Every structure is written in C-alpha cells, then in structure tokens.
Amino acid sequence: MKGVVFVELLAMADSVVGEEAVDKVVARCPLSTKGAYTAVGTYPAEELTHLVGGFSEASGASIDVLQKRFGHWMLAHFVETSPELFKARADVFSMLEAIDGEVHAEVRKLYPDAELPHFETERVGDDTLRMIYSSPRRLMAFCHGLIEACVEYYGEPASVTFVDRSTPSLGIADFTIRRTPRQAG
C-alpha cells in the first residue's frame, strides 16, 4: 500500500487522539517500519489494519467508524493535491464513474506499483448510481467515507448505502448512491 495512505492516517489519528496516543499505538503495533512512513514508499497493507485497530482502541470508535472518517480525510487530501481531477468533473456521478479508469490511470503515472481497488459503475436511472468495490483489502468503510465526502464536495444531496458481499478472499461492497431532492428552504 502506498505510503501516502499511512502518512495521512497518522495525521488524522493525531487530530483525533493526539500525538501521545498515536505514539503509543505505533509502539504497540507490529510494524516493520516502526511507524516511519514516507508518502512515496510502499508498505504492507496489514500495517494499516494494525494501526486502524490500535486507533480504534485508543479512541473508543469502531474500526468501521474510523475507516469511514479516514475516507473523508483522504478525499480532502485528494482535492488539495489533485484539484484538477475534481474540477474536470461536473458532478458526483461523473467523478465516481471516472475513478477506475481515468483517476486510477493518473495514480498509476505517479505510483506505478500502486495496488488499487477495482470499481464498476452502472447508472440505474437519472438519480441512482451503483458502484461495486472489490479489493483483497477489506476497506469498504473507508470507501464509503470517500464516496460520502465526494458527494459533499459536489454539494449534491444524496444518500450512500452499501451491502457487504465479501468472500473469504475478496472484499466486495455494492454501493448505491441515490440523489435526493434539495430541501426547500
């Protein structure tokens, strides 16, 4: 897994539980790096799982809640570092539909060895998009947070739900993003 994910996870954890708690979690987790990550490095995905579990214990929040919150955090990071990817899309559906092809192609230019999840999308009417996530890493809640944050970025009211369809060897989530009418104010 790319180091930028680890660097940003530690930054988010610092904002949630504080530097002292982050240091304690890092010291307790079985990390080959001892918690020293660079944004361009590549590290075992299991270390992310260990860290999220440790931060879950330190904060009292569930692993899924933390993953989802981290998805929101990472989308803000992506918007900050690659605003052109978001500005090039008119709405949340076009952005989500571009992830597996266009966006991941850009990621591969920067990080050729990146192990990216796979996404399939399907428009189910004008107001509904179905998005299927699959990856050996079970980061469905993280993906859920990314999708919610993307909806918020584009300012389109929408609901995001998912069904976990994972198998023993593959994390699979079937997301439904449904635009909702704007509330009259």
N, C-alpha and C positions, 0 to 999 in steps of 0.2 A: 504494500500500500504506500502511496506517495506521502512523503514527509510533511507536506503542507497540511494534510489532514491532522497529523499528530501535533504539529505546531499550533494549529488553530484550536484543537481540542484542549490543549494545555492552557491556552489564552482564555478560552471560555470557562474552563474549570476554575482558573484563578479568579475570574469575575464572580463565579457562583459560590465557591467555598473558601477562597483566599489562598494566598501563596503558601502559608504554613501547611494547610491541609493538602494542597497539591504535592508539596514536597514529601509529606508522609505517605500519600498514596503511591507516588512514584517509588519511594523506598521499599514499600511492601510488595509491589507488583513484580512478577518475574519478567523483567525486561532485559533483552540482550543489549540494549543501548543505555541502560540505567537512566532512561528518560531524556537523553541528549539526542534531539532530532534536528535535522536541517530540512528546510522546505523542499529541496531538490533530491533528498535521499529517498531510498526505498526501504521499507521496514515490514516485518511480519504483521499481517492483519490481526493475528492473535493478540498482539500487544495492545491494539486498540480495544479489543474485547476486555482485556485485563484492566486497562485504565478506566473504561466506562463503568465496569463493575466496581472498581475502587471508588470512583467519584459518586456512584450511586450510594454506596455505604456511607461515605463522608457527608453527603448532602441530605440523605433520607429520601431522595427522589428515586422512583423506579428507573430501571435501565431504559425502558421504552420512553419515559418522560425525558430523560437526559438525551437520548438519541434524537428525539424529536426537536428538542431545544437546540441541539447541535446542528441539526438540519437548517433551522432558522439562522443560526450564527454563520454557517458556511455560505448560505445564499447571500448574506450581506457581504461576506468576503469576496464572493464571485462577482457581485455587482461592482464592488470597489475596484477589483483588479482587472475585470474584463467588461466594462460598461457597454462597449460596442456590441457585444453579443446580445445584450438585453435591449438596447436601443434599436437594433436591427429587426426586432420582432414587434408586431403591432399589438399583440395580446397574449394572454397566458397560454392559450391553447397552441398558438404557433410556436411559442417558446418551448413548451413541453414536447411538441412534435419534433422539434429540431435537435433535441438532446442526443439521441442515439446516433444520428448521422452527423450533422454539421457541428454541433458543440463538441462531441467526443472526437471528431476529426481535428479540431483546434487543440484539444487537450493532448492528443497524441503527437502533435507537432512539438509541443513543449516537453512532454514526458512520453517518449516512445515506448517505454516499458510499463506504462500505467496499466493496471488491471481494472478495467471499468465494468460496471454492471451493464446489462443489456436491457433496453426498453423497447417495447412495442406499443404503438398507439393506434387508436381507432376512434374516429368521430362517430358518436352514437346520437345523431341529431345535432341541431344547431347549438344546443346548450349543454351537451354532455360529451366528455372525452374519457375514454377508457385507456388506462396506461398500465401495462404489465411490466413489473420489475423482476429481473432474475439475476442472481449472483450467488456464488458459493459463500459469500459473506452475508450473513443474515442481518442486514441493516435496513429492514423495512420501515422501522420507526424513524430512522434518520432520513430516509427517502420521503416519508410522509411529511416531516418537518420542512424539507426542501421544497416540496410541492406547495404546502401551505404558504411558505414565505414567498414563493413565486407568485401565487395568487395575490398576496398582499402587495407585492411590488407593482403589479399591473393595476391594482386598485379595482379589480373586478370582484364583486361579491360572488362567492362560490363555496360550495361545500366539498370537502375532500374526505372520502371514506375508502377503506380498503378491507379486503378479505385476504387472510394469510393462506396461501395454497402451497406452502413449502413442502418439500420432500426431505427425506433424511440427508440427501447430499446437496440440495439446492434451495436457497431462499427465494421464494416466489411470492409476490404480492400483486393482487389485482386491484388497482386503484380506480375509483370513479370520481371525476372532477365534474361537478354539476354547477353551472352558473345559476345564480338565484337573482330574482328581480331586485332592483335597488329599492330601498325603503323610501317612501315619500317623506320628506322632512319638513 
